[in-house]
Amino acid sequence: MTKPLVLVATIQARPGHEDSVGSALQALVEPTLAEAGCRQYDLHADLHTPGLFLFYEIWSTRADWEAHNGSEHIASMLRETQGLIEDPIISQLERI
């Protein structure tokens, strides 16, 4: 059996864009949870760093995650936040 793919995506909004980036990220949650293979997709905001967001994701397979990355709601968020975020950090994890 294939192990699920666990990811942590860290996204930092540029100063002054915290609310708009947060709204764009929140809009991803509902459609993503409806995607095939999405087991968990939780958005968090850092309590001490304004505009720092973290997604905790679990996908059944890498192919499911790759399909998610090609989805229209991801493309829309990327257009909406272009120039408003630093380069995201995406960590791929394995439970040990």
PyRosetta script that sets phi, psi and omega in degrees:
from pyrosetta import init, pose_from_sequence

init()
pose = pose_from_sequence("MTKPLVLVATIQARPGHEDSVGSALQALVEPTLAEAGCRQYDLHADLHTPGLFLFYEIWSTRADWEAHNGSEHIASMLRETQGLIEDPIISQLERI")
pose.set_psi(1, 137.1)
pose.set_omega(1, 179.6)
pose.set_phi(2, -73.9)
pose.set_psi(2, 135.8)
pose.set_omega(2, 176.0)
pose.set_phi(3, -72.8)
pose.set_psi(3, 144.8)
pose.set_omega(3, 175.6)
pose.set_phi(4, -66.5)
pose.set_psi(4, 155.5)
pose.set_omega(4, 176.8)
pose.set_phi(5, -93.5)
pose.set_psi(5, 122.7)
pose.set_omega(5, 179.7)
pose.set_phi(6, -110.1)
pose.set_psi(6, 132.4)
pose.set_omega(6, -178.1)
pose.set_phi(7, -132.2)
pose.set_psi(7, 149.2)
pose.set_omega(7, 167.5)
pose.set_phi(8, -125.0)
pose.set_psi(8, 118.9)
pose.set_omega(8, 177.9)
pose.set_phi(9, -108.2)
pose.set_psi(9, 121.5)
pose.set_omega(9, -179.6)
pose.set_phi(10, -108.2)
pose.set_psi(10, 125.6)
pose.set_omega(10, -174.8)
pose.set_phi(11, -128.3)
pose.set_psi(11, 125.8)
pose.set_omega(11, 178.7)
pose.set_phi(12, -111.8)
pose.set_psi(12, 120.0)
pose.set_omega(12, 175.0)
pose.set_phi(13, -74.6)
pose.set_psi(13, 144.9)
pose.set_omega(13, 174.2)
pose.set_phi(14, -72.0)
pose.set_psi(14, 150.1)
pose.set_omega(14, -177.8)
pose.set_phi(15, -51.8)
pose.set_psi(15, 135.4)
pose.set_omega(15, 179.6)
pose.set_phi(16, 90.1)
pose.set_psi(16, -7.3)
pose.set_omega(16, -177.1)
pose.set_phi(17, -118.7)
pose.set_psi(17, 15.0)
pose.set_omega(17, -175.1)
pose.set_phi(18, -58.3)
pose.set_psi(18, -45.8)
pose.set_omega(18, -176.7)
pose.set_phi(19, -68.9)
pose.set_psi(19, -43.8)
pose.set_omega(19, -178.2)
pose.set_phi(20, -67.9)
pose.set_psi(20, -38.5)
pose.set_omega(20, 176.9)
pose.set_phi(21, -66.5)
pose.set_psi(21, -44.2)
pose.set_omega(21, 178.4)
pose.set_phi(22, -58.1)
pose.set_psi(22, -42.4)
pose.set_omega(22, 178.7)
pose.set_phi(23, -65.0)
pose.set_psi(23, -42.1)
pose.set_omega(23, 179.7)
pose.set_phi(24, -63.8)
pose.set_psi(24, -38.9)
pose.set_omega(24, 178.9)
pose.set_phi(25, -70.4)
pose.set_psi(25, -40.6)
pose.set_omega(25, 178.1)
pose.set_phi(26, -60.6)
pose.set_psi(26, -33.5)
pose.set_omega(26, -179.3)
pose.set_phi(27, -67.9)
pose.set_psi(27, -15.7)
pose.set_omega(27, 178.6)
pose.set_phi(28, -78.6)
pose.set_psi(28, -25.3)
pose.set_omega(28, -168.4)
pose.set_phi(29, -61.5)
pose.set_psi(29, -55.5)
pose.set_omega(29, -175.3)
pose.set_phi(30, -60.4)
pose.set_psi(30, -51.6)
pose.set_omega(30, -179.8)
pose.set_phi(31, -65.8)
pose.set_psi(31, -30.9)
pose.set_omega(31, 179.9)
pose.set_phi(32, -69.5)
pose.set_psi(32, -41.0)
pose.set_omega(32, 178.9)
pose.set_phi(33, -61.9)
pose.set_psi(33, -22.8)
pose.set_omega(33, 179.0)
pose.set_phi(34, -85.2)
pose.set_psi(34, -7.2)
pose.set_omega(34, -177.0)
pose.set_phi(35, -74.6)
pose.set_psi(35, 151.0)
pose.set_omega(35, 175.4)
pose.set_phi(36, -61.5)
pose.set_psi(36, 133.3)
pose.set_omega(36, 175.5)
pose.set_phi(37, 84.4)
pose.set_psi(37, -5.6)
pose.set_omega(37, 178.6)
pose.set_phi(38, -80.9)
pose.set_psi(38, 114.1)
pose.set_omega(38, 179.5)
pose.set_phi(39, -95.8)
pose.set_psi(39, -33.4)
pose.set_omega(39, -179.1)
pose.set_phi(40, -155.9)
pose.set_psi(40, 140.2)
pose.set_omega(40, -179.4)
pose.set_phi(41, -153.4)
pose.set_psi(41, 88.2)
pose.set_omega(41, -174.8)
pose.set_phi(42, -109.1)
pose.set_psi(42, 129.9)
pose.set_omega(42, 177.1)
pose.set_phi(43, -102.1)
pose.set_psi(43, 132.8)
pose.set_omega(43, 179.0)
pose.set_phi(44, -127.7)
pose.set_psi(44, 151.4)
pose.set_omega(44, 173.0)
pose.set_phi(45, -116.0)
pose.set_psi(45, 134.6)
pose.set_omega(45, 179.2)
pose.set_phi(46, -66.4)
pose.set_psi(46, 135.2)
pose.set_omega(46, -178.0)
pose.set_phi(47, -76.0)
pose.set_psi(47, -19.0)
pose.set_omega(47, -174.4)
pose.set_phi(48, -116.4)
pose.set_psi(48, -12.1)
pose.set_omega(48, -178.8)
pose.set_phi(49, -121.8)
pose.set_psi(49, 105.6)
pose.set_omega(49, -179.8)
pose.set_phi(50, -57.6)
pose.set_psi(50, 135.0)
pose.set_omega(50, 175.6)
pose.set_phi(51, 79.3)
pose.set_psi(51, 8.0)
pose.set_omega(51, 177.3)
pose.set_phi(52, -98.1)
pose.set_psi(52, 119.4)
pose.set_omega(52, -177.0)
pose.set_phi(53, -121.2)
pose.set_psi(53, 151.9)
pose.set_omega(53, -179.1)
pose.set_phi(54, -138.8)
pose.set_psi(54, 128.9)
pose.set_omega(54, 170.6)
pose.set_phi(55, -100.8)
pose.set_psi(55, 133.4)
pose.set_omega(55, 169.7)
pose.set_phi(56, -109.3)
pose.set_psi(56, 118.7)
pose.set_omega(56, -172.1)
pose.set_phi(57, -126.6)
pose.set_psi(57, 143.1)
pose.set_omega(57, 170.1)
pose.set_phi(58, -131.0)
pose.set_psi(58, 126.1)
pose.set_omega(58, -179.4)
pose.set_phi(59, -119.9)
pose.set_psi(59, 143.6)
pose.set_omega(59, 179.5)
pose.set_phi(60, -62.2)
pose.set_psi(60, -40.2)
pose.set_omega(60, -179.6)
pose.set_phi(61, -143.5)
pose.set_psi(61, 161.4)
pose.set_omega(61, 174.6)
pose.set_phi(62, -61.3)
pose.set_psi(62, -37.6)
pose.set_omega(62, 179.3)
pose.set_phi(63, -61.1)
pose.set_psi(63, -37.8)
pose.set_omega(63, 177.6)
pose.set_phi(64, -63.5)
pose.set_psi(64, -42.6)
pose.set_omega(64, 179.1)
pose.set_phi(65, -66.0)
pose.set_psi(65, -41.2)
pose.set_omega(65, 178.8)
pose.set_phi(66, -63.9)
pose.set_psi(66, -38.0)
pose.set_omega(66, 175.5)
pose.set_phi(67, -63.4)
pose.set_psi(67, -39.8)
pose.set_omega(67, 176.9)
pose.set_phi(68, -58.7)
pose.set_psi(68, -44.0)
pose.set_omega(68, -179.2)
pose.set_phi(69, -64.1)
pose.set_psi(69, -23.4)
pose.set_omega(69, 178.0)
pose.set_phi(70, -95.5)
pose.set_psi(70, 6.6)
pose.set_omega(70, -176.4)
pose.set_phi(71, -74.0)
pose.set_psi(71, 158.5)
pose.set_omega(71, 179.3)
pose.set_phi(72, -65.9)
pose.set_psi(72, -36.0)
pose.set_omega(72, -178.9)
pose.set_phi(73, -69.1)
pose.set_psi(73, -30.9)
pose.set_omega(73, 173.5)
pose.set_phi(74, -70.0)
pose.set_psi(74, -44.5)
pose.set_omega(74, 178.6)
pose.set_phi(75, -59.4)
pose.set_psi(75, -41.5)
pose.set_omega(75, 179.3)
pose.set_phi(76, -64.1)
pose.set_psi(76, -44.0)
pose.set_omega(76, 178.4)
pose.set_phi(77, -62.7)
pose.set_psi(77, -41.4)
pose.set_omega(77, 179.5)
pose.set_phi(78, -63.4)
pose.set_psi(78, -39.5)
pose.set_omega(78, 176.4)
pose.set_phi(79, -65.2)
pose.set_psi(79, -43.8)
pose.set_omega(79, -176.2)
pose.set_phi(80, -66.5)
pose.set_psi(80, -31.9)
pose.set_omega(80, -175.6)
pose.set_phi(81, -105.7)
pose.set_psi(81, 9.0)
pose.set_omega(81, -179.1)
pose.set_phi(82, -56.2)
pose.set_psi(82, 125.3)
pose.set_omega(82, -179.5)
pose.set_phi(83, 81.6)
pose.set_psi(83, -3.8)
pose.set_omega(83, -176.8)
pose.set_phi(84, -102.4)
pose.set_psi(84, -9.0)
pose.set_omega(84, -178.0)
pose.set_phi(85, -128.7)
pose.set_psi(85, 153.6)
pose.set_omega(85, 171.5)
pose.set_phi(86, -75.2)
pose.set_psi(86, 169.8)
pose.set_omega(86, 176.4)
pose.set_phi(87, -60.3)
pose.set_psi(87, 125.1)
pose.set_omega(87, 179.8)
pose.set_phi(88, -69.6)
pose.set_psi(88, 154.1)
pose.set_omega(88, 174.5)
pose.set_phi(89, -109.7)
pose.set_psi(89, 121.4)
pose.set_omega(89, -179.5)
pose.set_phi(90, -116.9)
pose.set_psi(90, 113.6)
pose.set_omega(90, 178.7)
pose.set_phi(91, -100.8)
pose.set_psi(91, 127.6)
pose.set_omega(91, 176.0)
pose.set_phi(92, -99.0)
pose.set_psi(92, 126.2)
pose.set_omega(92, -170.2)
pose.set_phi(93, -121.7)
pose.set_psi(93, 157.1)
pose.set_omega(93, 174.4)
pose.set_phi(94, -132.4)
pose.set_psi(94, 130.3)
pose.set_omega(94, 179.2)
pose.set_phi(95, -66.9)
pose.set_psi(95, 135.0)
pose.set_omega(95, 178.6)
pose.set_phi(96, -123.4)
pose.dump_pdb("model.pdb")
